[in-house]
Amino acid sequence: MSIAAFLDPVALLGVAGTSFAVAWAQNGTTAAMSGLSALRRELWLKVQEQADEGHRAVLRIEHVVESRGLSCADRVKSGGAFVSAAADALANHHSLDGFQAAIIRLAAHRRARLTAMVRFWENVADCAPAMGMLGTVIGLILLFGNVSDAASIGRAMAVALLTTLYGLVLANVIAGPIAQRLARIAGEQLGWEEDAARRLVEIGRREYADIAAAAQKRQEEAEARAARPAEHI
């Protein structure tokens, strides 16, 4: 039997197209685009290498902050998108509370994006067998609607079986494994990003405290200087 017997472009496009369309409708355009873009980015990501680079960037940020101050933290541009954004927040906020709030928002945004990316492919895998079964029902309708035509019976039966096959392959060989791999990568990525965030918060806690202490000292000195003329009078 030739492999051509297993190829029906119309049936394949119908099953794949409807599966992706349903997943798109369930998750929205942003999540769908995130899921599709993961095919060329996150799916091939080497998380350990990225984590090592991120931790090295955090060490560079700590060194820069200790030597030049918090305002220079954003000069470190390596470490990936998360660390770079966190460094910008560290440089542009003037209190620990503000920086922590920015880190929480940044982490929540990252988690939401990665979760939506995985969920899109999970929904494709969930929809594909049902869409294949829908094609099977259509094939059976065509079959019983043309029982007098032997040629059309064979065609209708082929459509019924091939759509089921395409749905199973899309769910279990393509979309399902992609979703599982992306879920693993997302979990590892969020793990090292949370660790980097904790280290940056510790840097901020130390440095913001020093800034607050210095500001308090300057205020006390200014008040003391302002009080001297009054005492003299």
DOLUMPA-826258 format. One record per residue (C-alpha): z, y, x. Coordinates in pm, whole numbers, plus 50000, padded with zeros to 5 digits. Layout:
<r <Z Y X>>
...
REM end
This chain:
<r <50000 50000 50000>>
<r <49902 50341 50135>>
<r <50159 50615 50180>>
<r <49936 50827 49960>>
<r <50068 50629 49665>>
<r <50405 50799 49716>>
<r <50260 51151 49730>>
<r <50216 51360 49420>>
<r <50220 51731 49511>>
<r <50262 51846 49152>>
<r <50558 51615 49085>>
<r <50715 51701 49422>>
<r <50676 52073 49363>>
<r <50816 52035 49014>>
<r <51132 51853 49124>>
<r <51196 52069 49432>>
<r <51104 52394 49259>>
<r <51325 52338 48956>>
<r <51616 52218 49173>>
<r <51605 52532 49386>>
<r <51550 52751 49080>>
<r <51858 52613 48906>>
<r <52069 52652 49222>>
<r <51935 53007 49258>>
<r <52032 53087 48898>>
<r <52380 52939 48947>>
<r <52459 53129 49267>>
<r <52254 53448 49251>>
<r <51998 53598 49484>>
<r <52239 53694 49763>>
<r <52386 53344 49792>>
<r <52042 53183 49767>>
<r <51902 53400 50045>>
<r <52211 53327 50254>>
<r <52164 52954 50199>>
<r <51795 52963 50289>>
<r <51852 53181 50597>>
<r <52108 52924 50716>>
<r <51818 52688 50784>>
<r <51724 52890 51091>>
<r <52066 53023 51193>>
<r <52391 52848 51097>>
<r <52238 52502 51069>>
<r <52167 52501 51445>>
<r <52474 52694 51550>>
<r <52674 52564 51846>>
<r <53017 52659 51720>>
<r <53214 52572 52033>>
<r <52993 52791 52251>>
<r <53025 53076 52003>>
<r <53403 53027 51987>>
<r <53431 53037 52366>>
<r <53224 53355 52376>>
<r <53439 53508 52103>>
<r <53764 53430 52284>>
<r <53626 53576 52607>>
<r <53530 53890 52417>>
<r <53885 53918 52279>>
<r <54021 53903 52635>>
<r <53778 54179 52737>>
<r <53888 54387 52439>>
<r <54252 54342 52541>>
<r <54173 54452 52896>>
<r <53977 54756 52777>>
<r <54251 54857 52534>>
<r <54525 54826 52796>>
<r <54331 55028 53052>>
<r <54155 55287 52832>>
<r <54322 55283 52492>>
<r <54244 55163 52142>>
<r <53959 55408 52090>>
<r <53755 55222 52352>>
<r <53790 54878 52192>>
<r <53446 54903 52032>>
<r <53280 54925 52374>>
<r <53294 54544 52390>>
<r <52977 54439 52206>>
<r <52978 54065 52280>>
<r <53155 53782 52097>>
<r <52942 53767 51785>>
<r <52927 53967 51464>>
<r <53287 53903 51359>>
<r <53451 54003 51688>>
<r <53226 54309 51722>>
<r <53316 54425 51371>>
<r <53685 54361 51438>>
<r <53664 54562 51762>>
<r <53507 54852 51571>>
<r <53791 54837 51319>>
<r <54048 54833 51599>>
<r <53893 55143 51754>>
<r <53850 55339 51432>>
<r <54182 55283 51254>>
<r <54494 55480 51336>>
<r <54761 55244 51208>>
<r <54839 54875 51216>>
<r <54838 54855 50837>>
<r <54489 55001 50818>>
<r <54360 54767 51087>>
<r <54516 54461 50922>>
<r <54361 54558 50588>>
<r <54021 54593 50757>>
<r <54057 54250 50921>>
<r <54151 54093 50587>>
<r <53844 54246 50421>>
<r <53621 54135 50705>>
<r <53755 53778 50701>>
<r <53724 53761 50322>>
<r <53362 53876 50340>>
<r <53282 53615 50605>>
<r <53451 53340 50405>>
<r <53270 53441 50086>>
<r <52932 53439 50259>>
<r <52980 53102 50425>>
<r <53121 52949 50107>>
<r <52824 53075 49903>>
<r <52585 52940 50165>>
<r <52735 52590 50142>>
<r <52766 52598 49764>>
<r <52396 52680 49724>>
<r <52293 52362 49906>>
<r <52555 52159 49722>>
<r <52408 52281 49395>>
<r <52056 52188 49508>>
<r <52183 51837 49588>>
<r <52357 51817 49250>>
<r <52051 51938 49057>>
<r <51784 51728 49228>>
<r <51861 51388 49066>>
<r <51877 51551 48722>>
<r <51545 51726 48780>>
<r <51399 51395 48894>>
<r <51526 51231 48577>>
<r <51372 51512 48374>>
<r <51039 51429 48535>>
<r <51096 51064 48446>>
<r <51149 51157 48082>>
<r <50830 51364 48086>>
<r <50642 51072 48241>>
<r <50769 50836 47972>>
<r <50666 51079 47701>>
<r <50317 51091 47850>>
<r <50314 50712 47874>>
<r <50407 50648 47512>>
<r <50180 50925 47395>>
<r <49874 50754 47544>>
<r <49941 50383 47509>>
<r <49580 50328 47407>>
<r <49452 50456 47744>>
<r <49524 50207 48023>>
<r <49443 50459 48299>>
<r <49680 50721 48161>>
<r <49960 50465 48131>>
<r <49949 50400 48505>>
<r <49943 50771 48583>>
<r <50234 50845 48352>>
<r <50441 50559 48496>>
<r <50372 50684 48849>>
<r <50494 51031 48754>>
<r <50807 50884 48596>>
<r <50897 50684 48906>>
<r <50794 50939 49169>>
<r <50997 51223 49020>>
<r <51306 51002 49029>>
<r <51229 50915 49390>>
<r <51179 51279 49487>>
<r <51504 51379 49320>>
<r <51701 51112 49505>>
<r <51540 51196 49839>>
<r <51598 51570 49797>>
<r <51962 51516 49700>>
<r <52065 51246 49948>>
<r <51832 51290 50245>>
<r <51775 51666 50257>>
<r <52005 51897 50058>>
<r <52318 51681 50072>>
<r <52323 51639 50452>>
<r <52239 52008 50498>>
<r <52533 52105 50275>>
<r <52772 51875 50463>>
<r <52663 52002 50803>>
<r <52690 52365 50693>>
<r <53036 52296 50547>>
<r <53154 52153 50879>>
<r <53005 52442 51076>>
<r <53152 52698 50836>>
<r <53498 52543 50863>>
<r <53489 52546 51243>>
<r <53354 52899 51249>>
<r <53621 53034 51016>>
<r <53885 52856 51224>>
<r <53806 53027 51552>>
<r <53744 53361 51381>>
<r <54092 53347 51223>>
<r <54239 53270 51564>>
<r <54053 53566 51717>>
<r <54172 53788 51432>>
<r <54536 53692 51495>>
<r <54503 53777 51863>>
<r <54344 54113 51783>>
<r <54622 54191 51535>>
<r <54878 54116 51807>>
<r <54695 54356 52038>>
<r <54693 54614 51763>>
<r <55062 54563 51684>>
<r <55152 54629 52046>>
<r <54919 54923 52101>>
<r <54975 55097 51769>>
<r <55351 55077 51833>>
<r <55301 55246 52171>>
<r <55089 55517 52008>>
<r <55351 55574 51738>>
<r <55628 55592 51997>>
<r <55431 55840 52207>>
<r <55357 56053 51900>>
<r <55724 56050 51802>>
<r <55824 56154 52152>>
<r <55575 56441 52151>>
<r <55704 56555 51814>>
<r <56063 56550 51935>>
<r <55968 56746 52247>>
<r <55781 57001 52036>>
<r <56080 57039 51805>>
<r <56309 57077 52104>>
<r <56089 57351 52253>>
<r <56072 57528 51919>>
<r <56451 57518 51888>>
<r <56522 57675 52231>>
<r <56421 58034 52147>>
<r <56633 58023 51831>>
<r <56933 57903 52031>>
<r <56874 58179 52287>>
<r <56868 58445 52017>>
REM end
